[in-house]
Amino acid sequence: MRTSADLRATALRLAAAQELHPENRSPFVLLEDACTAASEGWSERLERLRAQHAERKARMEQEGVRLPELPERPVIGGPLASFGAQLMQLLNARADWHEGLVVVLAPTRVERPDALCDALRVLLGASGLGAVRWILIDPEPAALEPVAGQLGEQAMRTVFLVDEAEAQRDLARMLDAAEAAPPDIVGPARVGAAWPRGVSPPLRPGHPPADPESIDALLREEGVSLPLAGSRGTELARLVLRAAQAMRRGQPVEAVQQQARARDLCVQADLAREATLMELVLGAYLVAAGDAGRAARIYVAARERAEQAGLPDLGAQAQFALGALHLRAREHAEAAVAYARGAALARESGSAILTIEALRLAGQAQLDVGNADAAAQSWAAAIEVADAAGAPEVKASSAAEVARALAALFRRRGLRDKAERLEERSRDME
């Protein structure tokens, strides 16, 4: 299954959920370990197979069903051979109704696609593993396509991607329909869904009108402040969508104009969070329009607005964007400062993931200007944050990459023991 980064999690859930299909009789195992330059990940996958079998065994015992124990961890030749032997153990340690095994292989990162493809060919051709079926979640750009190509008709290919052109046409039709709808229209027609042209349903007895203008009037009468509940919210949604549509069509100047109007609307309504969000998007559109100087000013304004409103998470995002602008201009020292401030705001917001990312980028910017000590301090701080965070947050962050970068720095300084511990830690993080 070939998919994109934004759809990867959904594709993974869809694939793994097939274990619950009423016609399926095979246990599924899910392997997300990365294939990096340092390790192809087969040892880690072997341990994951054993852990998932143990979890399945415990859950089946709760239902009064026995699943056999696995023998001792196999050690046969190299990591790949041992992994293959572990698959054979799983094929033998099964319930009465089980048939074969399904391996969902979805590496989070593939740095050595040729090596991974070669290993998969070996496993697919192994005589003792004929009962194992494979579901490969292939990231874009495709890394595992050569394996499917070699199998020919034996492999089923699925492309799980969004048709960008069709999505843009749908959005354009929706916006045009929404803007053409009568002011008093209610229901799906307000957002561009199919509706008889010029037709509004009769009012429900005992219910007030639901069109934006009537909602505004009712809120004023009741003295309730919900700035985006009526016509202003409808206008904001249309401005944001029009800006996004212009950007997708390669019209950044038009996108900037629409997005600036959306930001101004939120400022007039005294909506600090929404205004900051609109400002962050506006900065990105300005970068696309080639106005990096104005974009930098917008990001500074967004961070200041966020700090004043007590929104450190958005302030951190503004600093990320500002740091990226400095890197683009090869201003590495300024980028390091921007990311360090972003890390402080991220820590204040309580987001371990944002804090780790900011410290990683700050350290890399310091290293780019030759300040290895400052880089090591930033990366060590990131690892401390990861150590205090939960496993899901660590896995979703670049903590493993930080550990490898710091290990490489230690190795260059001759600190081999520290480097090896960090490399082992990086594998645990993944």
C-alpha positions in Angstrom: 0.0 0.0 0.0 1.6 3.2 -1.1 0.5 6.3 0.8 1.6 9.8 1.9 2.9 10.9 5.3 -0.4 12.7 6.2 -2.4 9.5 5.5 0.1 7.0 6.9 -1.6 6.6 10.3 -5.0 6.1 8.6 -3.6 3.5 6.2 -1.9 1.7 9.1 -5.2 1.6 11.1 -7.1 0.3 8.0 -4.5 -2.4 7.4 -4.2 -3.6 11.0 -8.0 -3.6 11.4 -8.3 -6.3 8.8 -7.4 -8.8 11.5 -11.0 -8.3 12.7 -12.5 -9.2 9.3 -15.0 -12.0 9.8 -13.3 -14.1 7.2 -9.8 -13.7 8.5 -8.2 -16.5 10.4 -4.7 -15.2 10.7 -3.1 -13.3 13.6 -1.6 -9.9 12.6 1.6 -8.4 13.8 2.5 -4.7 13.3 6.1 -3.7 12.8 7.0 0.1 12.6 10.7 -0.1 13.3 12.8 2.1 11.1 15.5 1.0 8.6 18.4 3.4 9.2 22.0 3.6 8.2 23.0 2.3 11.6 20.5 -0.6 11.7 18.1 -2.3 9.4 15.9 -3.0 12.5 15.5 -6.8 12.2 16.5 -7.4 15.8 14.1 -4.8 17.0 11.3 -6.3 14.9 12.1 -9.8 16.3 11.6 -8.5 19.9 8.3 -6.8 18.8 7.0 -10.1 17.4 7.6 -11.7 20.8 6.0 -8.8 22.7 2.9 -8.9 20.5 2.6 -12.7 20.9 2.8 -12.3 24.6 0.1 -9.6 24.6 -2.1 -11.7 22.4 -1.6 -14.8 24.7 -2.6 -12.8 27.8 -5.7 -11.4 26.2 -6.8 -14.8 24.9 -6.3 -16.3 28.3 -8.8 -13.7 29.6 -11.3 -15.3 27.3 -10.4 -18.9 28.4 -8.4 -19.7 25.3 -4.9 -21.1 25.4 -2.2 -19.8 23.1 1.2 -21.7 23.2 4.3 -20.1 24.7 7.1 -19.2 22.4 10.4 -21.1 22.6 13.5 -19.2 23.6 14.5 -16.3 21.4 16.1 -17.8 18.2 19.7 -16.9 17.4 20.6 -18.2 14.0 23.2 -16.4 11.9 22.5 -12.6 11.6 19.5 -10.5 12.6 17.6 -11.3 9.4 17.9 -15.0 9.8 16.9 -14.8 13.5 13.9 -12.8 12.5 12.9 -15.4 10.0 13.3 -18.1 12.6 11.1 -16.1 14.9 8.4 -15.9 12.3 8.5 -19.7 12.1 8.1 -19.9 15.8 4.9 -17.8 15.6 3.5 -20.0 12.8 3.8 -23.0 15.2 2.6 -21.3 18.4 -1.0 -20.7 17.2 -4.5 -21.4 18.3 -6.5 -24.2 16.7 -8.4 -22.0 14.3 -5.4 -19.8 13.3 -4.1 -20.1 9.7 -0.7 -18.6 8.9 0.4 -15.1 9.9 0.1 -11.6 8.5 2.9 -9.2 9.0 2.1 -5.5 8.6 5.5 -3.9 7.8 5.3 -0.1 8.1 8.8 1.4 8.8 8.7 4.9 10.2 11.8 5.7 8.2 13.6 4.0 5.3 17.2 5.3 4.9 18.4 2.2 3.1 15.6 1.1 0.7 17.8 -1.3 -1.3 18.9 -3.2 1.8 15.3 -3.5 3.1 14.0 -4.6 -0.3 16.8 -7.3 -0.5 15.9 -8.5 3.0 12.2 -8.8 2.1 13.0 -10.7 -1.0 14.9 -13.2 1.1 12.0 -13.6 3.6 9.4 -13.9 0.8 11.4 -16.6 -0.9 12.1 -18.6 2.3 10.6 -22.1 2.1 9.5 -22.3 5.7 7.7 -18.9 5.6 5.2 -19.7 2.8 2.2 -19.3 5.2 3.3 -15.7 6.0 1.5 -12.9 4.2 2.8 -9.4 4.1 1.2 -6.0 4.0 3.8 -3.3 3.2 2.9 0.3 4.0 5.1 2.1 1.6 5.8 5.8 2.2 6.1 8.4 -0.5 8.4 8.5 -2.4 8.0 4.7 -2.8 10.8 2.7 -1.2 9.4 -0.8 -1.3 7.9 -0.8 -4.8 10.7 -3.0 -6.2 9.6 -5.9 -4.0 6.0 -5.7 -5.3 7.3 -5.2 -8.9 9.3 -8.4 -8.7 6.3 -10.4 -7.4 4.2 -9.4 -10.3 0.6 -10.7 -10.2 1.3 -12.3 -6.8 1.2 -8.9 -5.2 -1.8 -6.6 -4.9 -1.0 -2.9 -5.1 -3.1 -0.2 -3.5 -2.5 3.5 -3.8 -3.9 5.4 -0.8 -3.3 9.0 -1.9 -5.5 12.1 -2.3 -6.1 13.3 -5.9 -5.0 16.9 -5.4 -6.6 18.2 -8.6 -10.0 16.6 -7.9 -9.8 17.9 -4.3 -9.3 21.4 -5.5 -12.1 21.2 -8.0 -14.4 19.9 -5.2 -13.4 22.8 -3.0 -14.0 25.4 -5.7 -17.4 24.1 -6.4 -18.3 24.0 -2.8 -17.2 27.6 -2.2 -19.0 28.9 -5.3 -22.2 27.2 -4.2 -21.9 28.5 -0.6 -21.4 32.1 -1.8 -24.3 31.8 -4.3 -26.7 30.5 -1.6 -29.4 33.0 -0.4 -28.6 34.8 2.9 -31.4 33.1 4.8 -30.5 29.6 3.7 -29.9 27.1 6.4 -28.6 23.6 6.6 -25.9 22.0 4.3 -26.3 24.7 1.6 -24.5 27.2 3.8 -21.3 25.2 3.3 -21.8 24.5 -0.4 -23.6 21.1 -0.2 -26.2 20.2 -2.8 -29.5 22.0 -2.3 -32.4 23.2 -4.5 -31.4 26.6 -5.8 -33.2 29.5 -4.1 -35.2 27.2 -1.8 -35.2 27.6 2.0 -37.1 25.2 4.3 -39.9 26.6 6.4 -39.2 27.7 9.9 -39.8 25.0 12.6 -42.5 26.1 15.0 -41.1 27.4 18.2 -37.6 27.7 16.8 -35.8 31.0 15.9 -34.4 31.5 12.4 -31.0 29.9 12.0 -29.5 32.1 9.2 -26.3 34.1 10.2 -28.0 37.5 10.4 -30.8 36.2 12.6 -28.3 34.5 14.9 -26.3 37.8 15.2 -29.5 39.7 16.1 -30.6 37.1 18.6 -27.2 37.2 20.3 -27.2 41.0 20.5 -30.7 40.9 22.0 -29.6 38.3 24.6 -26.4 40.1 25.4 -24.3 37.0 24.5 -20.8 37.4 23.0 -20.1 34.6 20.5 -18.2 36.4 17.8 -18.0 33.5 15.3 -21.5 32.1 15.8 -23.2 34.2 13.1 -22.3 36.0 9.9 -18.7 36.8 11.1 -18.0 33.1 11.5 -19.4 32.3 8.0 -17.3 35.1 6.5 -14.1 33.9 8.3 -14.6 30.3 7.0 -15.0 31.5 3.4 -11.9 33.8 3.6 -9.8 31.0 4.9 -10.9 28.5 2.3 -10.5 31.1 -0.5 -7.0 31.8 0.7 -6.2 28.1 0.8 -7.7 27.6 -2.7 -5.6 30.4 -4.1 -2.5 29.0 -2.6 -3.1 25.6 -4.1 -3.7 27.2 -7.5 -0.3 28.9 -7.3 -1.7 32.4 -6.6 0.2 33.4 -3.4 -0.6 37.1 -3.7 -4.3 36.4 -3.7 -3.9 34.0 -0.8 -2.1 36.7 1.2 -4.9 39.2 0.6 -7.6 36.8 1.7 -5.7 35.5 4.7 -4.9 39.0 5.8 -8.6 39.8 5.8 -9.3 36.7 7.9 -6.6 37.8 10.4 -8.1 41.3 10.6 -11.6 39.8 11.2 -10.3 37.9 14.2 -8.5 40.9 15.5 -11.6 43.0 15.3 -13.5 40.4 17.2 -10.8 40.3 19.9 -10.2 36.6 19.3 -6.5 36.2 20.3 -6.1 32.5 19.6 -7.8 32.7 16.2 -6.0 35.9 15.2 -2.7 34.2 16.0 -3.5 31.1 14.0 -4.5 33.3 11.1 -1.3 35.1 11.4 0.8 32.0 11.4 -0.9 30.9 8.1 -0.5 34.4 6.7 3.3 34.2 7.3 3.5 31.0 5.4 1.7 32.5 2.5 4.0 35.5 2.5 7.0 33.2 2.3 5.4 31.5 -0.7 4.8 35.0 -2.2 8.5 35.8 -1.9 8.2 38.4 0.9 10.3 36.8 3.6 10.9 40.1 5.4 7.2 40.8 5.9 6.7 37.1 6.9 9.4 37.5 9.6 7.6 40.5 11.0 4.3 38.7 11.0 5.8 35.7 12.9 7.2 38.1 15.5 3.8 39.8 15.9 2.2 36.3 16.2 4.6 35.3 19.0 4.0 38.6 20.8 0.2 38.2 20.5 0.4 34.7 21.8 2.6 35.6 24.8 0.2 38.4 25.7 -2.8 36.1 25.5 -1.1 33.3 27.4 -0.9 31.0 24.4 2.7 29.6 24.6 1.9 26.7 22.2 1.2 29.1 19.4 4.1 31.3 20.4 6.4 28.3 20.0 5.0 27.6 16.6 5.7 31.2 15.6 9.3 30.8 16.7 9.6 27.6 14.7 8.5 29.5 11.6 10.9 32.4 12.4 13.8 29.9 12.9 13.0 28.3 9.5 13.2 31.7 7.8 16.6 32.4 9.4 17.8 29.0 8.2 16.6 29.8 4.7 18.6 33.0 4.8 21.6 31.0 6.2 21.4 33.0 9.4 22.2 30.1 11.6 23.0 32.0 14.8 19.7 33.9 14.6 17.9 30.6 13.9 19.5 29.0 17.1 18.1 31.9 19.1 14.7 31.6 17.6 14.5 27.9 18.2 15.8 28.3 21.8 13.0 30.8 22.5 10.6 28.4 20.9 11.8 25.6 23.2 11.1 27.7 26.2 7.6 28.5 25.1 7.0 24.9 24.2 8.1 23.8 27.6 5.8 26.4 29.2 2.9 24.9 27.1 3.6 21.4 28.4 4.2 19.9 25.0 7.1 17.4 25.1 7.0 16.9 21.3 7.3 20.6 20.5 10.1 21.1 23.1 12.1 18.2 21.7 11.8 19.5 18.2 12.8 23.0 19.1 15.8 21.8 21.1 16.9 19.5 18.2 16.7 22.4 15.7 18.5 24.8 18.1 21.3 22.3 18.6 21.7 21.8 14.8 21.8 25.5 14.2 24.5 25.9 16.9 26.5 23.0 15.3 26.2 24.7 11.9 28.1 27.8 13.3 30.7 25.6 14.9 29.4 25.7 18.5 29.5 22.0 19.3 29.2 22.6 23.1 26.0 24.5 22.8 24.7 21.9 20.4 25.4 19.1 22.8 23.7 21.1 25.6 20.5 21.5 23.5 20.4 17.9 22.5 21.1 16.7 26.0 18.2 18.9 27.2 16.0 17.3 24.5 16.8 13.8 25.7 16.0 14.8 29.3 12.6 16.0 28.1 12.1 12.7 26.3 13.1 10.7 29.3 10.3 12.4 31.3 7.7 12.1 28.6 5.5 9.1 27.8 6.4 6.5 25.2 3.8 7.7 22.6 5.1 11.3 22.7 8.7 10.1 22.4 7.9 7.9 19.4 6.1 10.7 17.7 9.0 13.1 18.2 12.5 13.2 16.8 14.0 12.2 20.1 15.7 9.1 18.5 17.3 11.3 15.9 18.5 13.7 18.6 20.1 10.8 20.5 21.9 9.6 17.4 23.2 13.1 16.6 24.5 13.5 20.1 26.1 10.0 19.9 27.9 11.0 16.7 29.2 14.1 18.4 30.4 12.1 21.4 32.0 9.5 19.1 34.0 12.3 17.3 35.3 13.4 20.7 36.4 9.8 21.5 33.6 9.2 24.1 32.7 5.8 22.7 30.9 4.4 25.8 28.6 7.4 25.9 28.0 7.2 22.2 27.1 3.5 22.4 24.6 4.1 25.2 22.9 6.9 23.3 22.7 4.7 20.2 21.0 2.0 22.2 18.7 4.6 23.7 17.8 5.8 20.2 16.7 2.3 19.3 14.5 2.1 22.4 12.9 5.4 21.5 11.9 4.2 18.1 
